[in-house]
């Protein structure tokens, strides 16, 4: 699912961190190994200020795969 929050500029970084942590903790609460990958500025779309992907480990596939991402679009 997709969640979009509209917040004032002074709140946007704090909400980005909250949503990113919620995503990571959801998988950790189920004992699923996760890793976070910060996207470099060259990989960001035009509107994104910062972004990170969350990947979970799949024992069957023996690799990590993307299960979520968080972005801050600013204005």
Order of alpha helices (4+ residues) and beta strands (2+ residues): alpha-beta-beta-beta
